[in-house]
Every structure is written in C-alpha cells, then in structure tokens.
Amino acid sequence: MLKRIAAILLALTLVAAVGCGDTDESSKSKKNAESADSSSNAESSQTDESEDEPEEQTASSEIGENGAKAVYKAELTFTAEENGEKVLFDDLYGKHALHTAVVGLVGAPVEVNYNENRIKGGKLTFYIDKDELLGVRPDALMFLFFEEDKQNYLELSDTVIDDSGELTASVDIDSPGVYLLVNKYTWLNAWGAGLDDDGYEEGFVPGIESIAPSAEWELNEDVGDIIKLTDKDYLMQNVADDRSAVFHVSTPEQLASACYYVNCCKDYMGQHPDITIELDSDIDLNGINWSPMGWYMAGMDNRFKGTINGNGHSIKNLNVRGHDDAGLIGISFYCKVSDLKIENAYIEGTTCGVLLGEDISSTVTNIECSGIVNGSEGGSIGGDYHTKYIGCKANVIVNGADFGNEFFSYGQKAAARAADEFGRPEKLTVKGSKVIREAGLEDKYDNLGWSVSAGLERGAEKETEFDLSTVFDKGEYTVELTAFIDGRYIPISEPVTVIVE
C-alpha cells in the first residue's frame, strides 16, 4: 500500500534545486535509458542470454562510493520485450541536496533509470551492510519513492526485508526514479505521516504497533525472550483509549507482553502510561531468558511506575543475566508491588535483586523472595532510595553467602553495617521547612549528603541545616542524611518528613 507523504518544504526545495544543479529537461532526460549514457551514472552489469525471447534479466551496480556505505549494491530484476535492456543506477548521496537530507536516510538515495517503453518495472533490491546500519534495526527499514512531478515522497509499505543470508530490502516498482531506504520510525515521527490527532497512525492501538515502539529498548538493552513471547493480540485487548493498560496475567506469554509494554510504549505525549499487572495464577518462567521490566538511560525513561498485584500467587524460576539493573523489575520509580512470591530465582548483574534492581520511592508490601543473586549490590532489592517495606521476607544467597533473613535490600544491610561500625547519629530535627543536623558528622563519614524524596542528592559537608523551601515547591518531602560507604550512598540517619508551605 502506498501512503503519500508531503515531505517537501519550500526552503528545502530551493536548496535541492541549487544542490542538484539539474534543470527540468535534464531530469526528464535521465528517465530515458537510451539517452542516459553519461559517465556520472553507473551502468549496470547484466547477462543477455537470448536474442529470440524475452527472459528475466538482472541488472546491478555497486553503490556507496560517495560516502553512504550502508547500501553497497542496487539490483533490478525485470522482464522486457527484448533482452539486453540497459538499466542505470546513480548514487545521489552528496550530489542531490534534497534526497541526501531526507530524515532517517539509510545508505544512499539511488536513481534508477531505464526505458519505460521497454521495461515495465521489476523487483528492486538494495544489498545492505549490517555493520553500517549504526543501530537501525533491519525490520525498521522501508523504501521511499520520490514523485518528481508532485515533489512528494511515497512510503512503500510493501518493503520486504530478508535477513536469512545477505541482508536485503526489496520492493516491486513500476517506474524509474529515485528510491531510498529510511528508518521508518524516524521518518514517521518526523513527518507525522498518516497520524491521528494524538500522533498515532490511523487505526493504531497505542503501544502495539507504535512508531518505534521498541527501537530504543532493543538498541540499548538485552531484550531476552520478551519479544519472542509477546502476544500482541493480548496487548490490544488490554490497552485503553487513554493509553493506560491493565493486564490480567496467567501465562509467561502474558507476563512477557506486559513487560514489553512497560519497556517499549509511551503515550502520545512521550510519557509512560499507567500500567497495572494482576496475577491470576502462579507463573513458571523456567527456560525463559527474562529481561527486567523497566529500564533507564539518559533521555530514555522507561522506569516501571505502575502497580503489580500478586494476589498471593508466585513467579517461579525467574532467570535474569547480564543487566546493570537486574531483577523481575529493573528500575522502578514510585511503583507499588504487593502480595507476591518469587521463588527459586537466579539473578546476575550489577545492581540486582530478585524483585528489583534499583528503586526510588516505591512501596513493597507482603513480598517473599528466594533464590541466588550475584552482583556488586544485591539482595531481594539491589539499590533502594526511600523505599517503603511492609511485611516482606527473604531467603536469598548473595555472592555465595546467606544475605540474612532480617534484610530485604542491599541498602538496608549496608546501613545496618554502617550503624554498627560508626554508630547511627542522633535523629535529624525539623523546624518548619528546615532540616537540622548536629555538627561534626563529616569527621566520621566520607561525602556526607542530604537525600530528598525522589533520589535528589545534595552535599552536606559544610551544612548543619538544609532549608528545602529554597529549592523545592510546596509539598511533603522525606529527607535522610547519607554517606558514601562500600561503594554507594547509604542512609546514616532516620528519615524525617518536611512540609514546604
């Protein structure tokens, strides 16, 4: 199906006219292969097998000599009235300003020229060097065709990607002209092609076949078996009009689908939608390579901010390996998890835990964890900042040693160890919007600091008090004093609540 995309701005048109240097007549003349024998075009190599009957013919040319190396060969397979028809391919990268500047361009724009009276079209194939894709997923590739008379690009949605051997992109064409590959997600995002008022494709169910629903995650994280297990029909049934989702989960496939939605999908404002996961039965993940639910990089915030209700059920044989923030949940922010058992887990990473790799300000209620954790910061939860624990139990081996039933997170155990070694200082006191501490604590600890609610860290080496009203809006905040112990910041005071009015 062809969808027309108005992609030409007046300014770009003027630049293209200067950059290309073609007149209308010269551009038209290129379309006639009989008069296109100039040295600027690469004439195809092809075999003439018969003078009697037309047979399928193949023409090809090396591409990429102008600097765009992702596409290294263009090929046209066709039939014609006579054998030996010429097909010419011209690499336009850097030679034509408009086509070179196409958003999401992958490889070189290629002008395909032949005699339309003798060749009625064929299958155009671009051969692609995977090492030159620079992170673009093969399945994100799509052909565009430039309609010269309308000054429009057409999206060729019937592009076929073959990654079984040499990576190729093919499309059936019926006219000569300029063809180019783009990252379709980048292209659609930039031009808003065929989108509804909320920024989605017409008829699109958000979070399922979204513009770049999984590109960021797949390019930056190990996705494990999640995409392979994801049931998109199940997703479509659970996503509401406001982009929120409630998943009732009974199978590994359904749990993986919820994980996919957490890690890939955002609403039309670029925010993470509300997500609730309800376990309706026990789930066995034996043999599945799990990818943590929730992740974060600079500029890419897909932390888990939803709710998981275990309803007394268990997740068994969870297996997570090789992630910086590893666990059933990778990174969370103000989430809620309750009434869940995680049994016989194996977690391997950096900051890692059976339930959670790293958390900020979440509430964890009636959780039981058992399993093996190997990482620099490990427990049932690895890194925790202002996390609330209610009725949680753990039986976890961390780096070959019993973690201790009295601790649920690495942070809890490290704080207890710091208190044993240094002694917990007197409680902080609060006066209005100010938090006041005793002087001299910097003599005991390295890098003393204030820690406020959502993970904000502020140095406290020279401060005996901190007035939150100077840096925070009205509201209620939790404040702790922290110090750098055993490779991370550990709370060394009881938390206090401060109200900024």
N, C-alpha and C positions, 0 to 999 in steps of 0.2 A: 504494500500500500504506500502510495506517495502522499506525504503531507507537505504542503507548501509552507516555506518559512521565509517571511520577509526579513532579509538579513542585511540589507544594504542601506547605510546612512549616506546622506548627500556628501558629507565630508570624506567618507571612505571612498565613495565613487570618484571624487575628484583626485584623491591620492592615487587610486588604482589607475586612473587614466594616465597620470603622469608616470607612475612606476612602470606600467606595462609598455607604454610607448606605441600601442597598436592603434591604427585607425579602424573604423568600421569595416572598410573594404579589406584591410589586411587580415582582420579577424575572421571575416567570412571566408576569405580565400583559404585559410588553414583547414577548413572543413572539407575541402575537396582534395583527396589524397593525390589526384593526378597532378595538382599544381603545388604540392607541399613537399618538394624535394630539397628544401634549403638545408644547409649544414647545421642550423640550430635545432633541428629535430633529429631524434634517434630513430633511424629506420629499423623496422622490425626484422627479425630473422624468422623465416618460415620455410616450409618444405612444399614444393609443387610436385605432387605425385602423379597427376594425370592431366592431360590436355582435353580429355573427352567428356568426363562427367564431373560435376562439382562434388567435392568431398569436404568433410570437416577439415578446417585449416586452423593452424595456431600461429599467432604472431606474438613476439615478446621483445622486451627491451630492458636493459639494465637501468635502474632508477637510483637516485640518491647522490649523484655526483656533485650536486650543488649544496650539499650540507645536511639535508634532512634524510637520515640514514635508516629510519625505521622501516620504510618500504624500499626494498632493494631490487624488485623486478615487477614489471607490469606485463600482463599477458591477456590476449583476447583470443577466445576460441569461437569460430564462426563458420558459417557456410555462405557461399556466394555463387553467382551464376557461372563464374569461371574460376578456375584455380589460379593461384599466383597473385591474388589481390594484395595490394600493399596496405599496411596499417602503420601509422607513425605515432610514436609516443614522445611527448615533450615534458620534461621535468621543469615545472614552473616555479619551484621554490627559489625565492630571492629574485626571480625575474618578473613576477607579477605581484605588485604590492597588495592587491585586494585578497587574492587567494592565499598568499603567504601569511596574511594576518588573520585568517579565519580562526575563531575561537575554538579551542580544543583540537586543533590540527594535529594529526599523527602522520609523520612522514611527509612526502612531497605531494602537492597538487599535481596531477598529471593530465595533460591534454591528449585525448585520443582522437586521431584524425583518420578518416577513411572515406571512400566514395559511397555515399548513401544510396546511389542508384544501383550499386553492385553488391554492397554488403548491407543487410537489413538489421544488423545487430548481432549480439552474441553474449557470451559469458565473459565478463571482465574479472580478472583475478589479480590481486596485489599479494606479493610474497613479502612476509614481514619478519624482521629480525627481532626476536623477543628481547634480546639484550638492549635494544634501542627504544623499547617502549616506555622506559622511565616511569615505571609503576602503573601504567594503564593496563587494566585487565583485558585480556583478549575478547571476552564476551561483551565488553563495553564499546567495541569498535563498530562503526557504522559508516556507510558510504553517503556522501552528498554529491549531487549533480548540479552544476551551475547552469541555470536557464539564462542564456545571454540576452535574449530578446526582452525578457521580463526583469532582468537584473535580480533574480532570486536564486536561492539555493533550495533544492528539493531534498528532503530526507528520504533515503532509500531504505525503508524499514525491512525490506526482504533480504538485507545483507546476510550472507551465510559465512560463519566463522568455522574453519576446520583446523583443529589443533592436534589431530591424530598423528601427524608427521611434521612436515614443514608447516609453520603457521601461515594460513592464508585467509584472505577475506575475498568473497566473490559476490557478484551481483549480475543479474541479467540486464543488459542495456539494449536500447533500440535506436540510439542516435549517438553520433560523435559529440565531443565536447570535453569539458573539464570535470574530472572526477577526483574526489579526495576522501580520505578517511579522517574521521574525528572520533574523539571520545564522546559518545552520545550523551552521557550525563552532563559533562561540562557544556556541551553545545546547548542542550535543552535548558539547563539552568540559566545560561547567559541570555538566551533569546526569548524565553518564556513561550516556547512554541506549543501551540495547542493546549495551553493550560487553562484551568478554570479560574474563578475569581480568587481562590485560595492558593493558587500557584501549583496545582496538580494537573496532570493530564486528564482530559475529559474521560469520564467513566472510571477513573482510577480510584481504587480503595487505598487510602493512605497507609503507608508502611508496608505494602505488599510488593508492588512493582514501582516503587517510588523512583524519582530521579535520584540516581546514586544512592539507593537505599543501603548498600553495603560496601561501597567503594572505599571509604575511609577505614572502616574496620578491617577489611580484607587486606588492604595495603600496609597496615601498621601492626596488625596483631595476628597471632596464630589462631585461626578460626576453628581448628579441630574438626570434629564431625558435625558441627552445628548446622551448617548449610546443607549438608547431605541429608540430615534428618528432618529439616524444616518442612512442615506441611503448610503450604501457602493457602490452600483452601480452608484449613482450620483457622489460620490467621484472619482471613477475610470475614469469617463468621464472628469474630470477637473484637473487631476494631469498630468503634463508634464513629459517628459523624464528626465529633469534636476531636478525633484522633486519639482519644483515650482507649484503653483496652483492658478487658477482664478475661483472664484465661483460667478456665477450669481444667486442671491438668490431671491426667490419669496414666499417661504413657511417656516414655522417653522422647518420642517424637513431638508430643505436645509441649513438654518442658523445653526442648531444644527450640521449638518455634517461639516460645515466649522469650528465650534468651536472644534469639535472632532479632526480635522486635526491640528489645532493650538496647542491643548493641548497634543497631543499624538505623533505626527510624526516628525521625523527628517530625514535629508538626510544621505547618506551613510558615510559622514564624521562626523556625530553626530551633525551637525549644523541644526538650524531651517531653513526650506526652505522659500523662498519668497511666500507671500500669499496676494492676493487681493480679497476683497469681494465687489461686486457690487450689490446694492439693485435695483431690477427691479420692486418692488411693495411694498406697505405697508405690514407689518407683525404683526399679533396679537399673542402674546405669552401667552394669558390668559389660566390659568390652568396648565402651564408648570413650573416645578422647574428648573430654569436656573443655570448652573454652569459657572462662569466667564471664558471668553476667554483669556487665558494667565495666567500662574502661575509660581512661582519660589520657589525653595528650594536650599540649599547648594548642589552643584553638579548636580542639575536638573534645567536647564534653558530653560523653555518654555514660556518666556515672549512674548507677542504679538509684533511683529516687522514689521507688514505688513501695508496694506492700506485698509481703509473702505471708499467707496464712497456711500453715502446715496442717491445721485441723487434726493434729495428733498423728499424722502419717510420717513415714520415713522415706528418705532418699538413701539408697544403698549403693555401695561400690563406686562412689564418685572418684574419678581419676583426672587430675589436672597436673600438667607438667610444663615447665619451661616458661612461666609467665612472671613478670615483675610483681604483679599483684594477683595472687593465685588463691582460688577457693571456689566454692559454689558461686559466690559473688566476688567479683574482682575489686571494684571500688564503689563505695556507696556514699550517699550524701542525704542525711535526713530521711532515711528509709525506715520501715518497720518490718520486723520479722518475728513471727510468733508461732508457738505450738508445733515445732518441727524437730524431728530427729534426723541426724546424718550419721550413717553407720558405715564402718569399715572403709573410710576414705583414704586415698593416698594423694597428698598434695606436695608438689615440688616447685619451688620458685624463689623469689627474693623475699618480699613482704608477703607472707602467706598464712592462711588459716583454713581450717576445714569449712567453716561457714563463710568467712570473709577475709579477703586480703588486706584491705585498708578501708577504714570508715571514718566519717566525720558526722558527729551529732545524731546518730541513729538510735533507735530503741529496739533492744533484743530481749524477747520475753519467752520463757519456758522453752529454751533450746537445749538439746542434748547432742553432743558431738563425740565421735570416737574415730580413731584412725591414726595414720602416720603422717607427719609433716616434716619436710626437710627444707630449710631456708634460713636466711640470716635473721629474720624476725618471724617467729612462728608461734602458733597456738591454735585455739579454735577461731580466734581472730588475730591477725598479724598486727597491723598498725591501727590504733584506735585513738580518736580525739573527741573527747566529750561524749563518748558512747555510754548509754544507759543500759545496765544489765539487770534483769529481773528474773529470778528463778532459773538460772542457766547452770548446766552441768557439763563436765568434760572428762573424757578419758583418752588423752592424746599423748602419743610419743613424738617428741620434737628433737630432731637431730640425734636420735638414738637414746634419749633419756626421757623418763617419765616427767611430763610437764607439771604434774601436781593437780589434784582434783579441785584445789581451792582457787585456782586461777583459770580464767576463761580466755584472756588475751595476753599477748606478749607485753603490752603496755602495763597491765595490772601486775605481772610478775616483776618487771623491771622496776616499777615504782616501789613495790614492796622491798626489793633488794636495796634500792637507794635509801629507803627509810631505815633499814637495818644497819646500813653502813654509815650514814650521815645523821640519822635521826630526822624525823619529819619536823619542819619548823612550826612555829606557832601558826594558828589559823590566821588567814587574812581577815582584815576588818573592813567594813564598808561604811562610808559616810556619804550619803546622797549618791552621786554618780562616781565617787572616788573609791578606789581600792587601795588600802594602805598595808604595807608590809614592814617588818622590822628591818632595821639597817644591819649591814654586815654579812648578809647571806652570801654575797659574792665571794667571800673568803672560803666558803665550803664547796661551791659548785662552779663549774665552767658554763659560760654562756647562759646566765640567768635571763629568763624572759617571761613576759606575760603571754598567756594563751587565752584567746577570747572566742567563745562560741564556735563559729564555723571554721576554726583552724587558723585564725589570724595569729601570727607570732610577732611580738614586738619586744625588742631588747629592754631589759630591766636592770642592767648592771649598775647604772648610776641613779636609778629612780627608786624612791621609797614609797611613792604613790603614783597612781595612774588614774587620770580623770577621763572617763570614757566619753563624756559629753563633748570633748574636744575633737573626737574623731568618729563618733557613731551617732546615727539618728536616734530618735526616740524609740524605746523598746526595752525588752528584757534580755540580758546577756549573762552568760556563765563565764567566770574568769578563774583561771588557775595560774599558779606560779610554776614555771618549768625550768629544767636544767638539762644540759646535754650529757647523757650518761649512756655508756655502752652503745654508742653509735647513733643515738636518736634522742629527741627531746622527751623527757619523762616528767609527769606532774610530780611536784615535790610539796604541794600544799593541798589542803582540802579545797574543793571548788566553792566559790561564793556566787550569789546571784546579785546582779547590779541592775537597777532600773534607771534608765536615762529618760528624763521627763522634758 
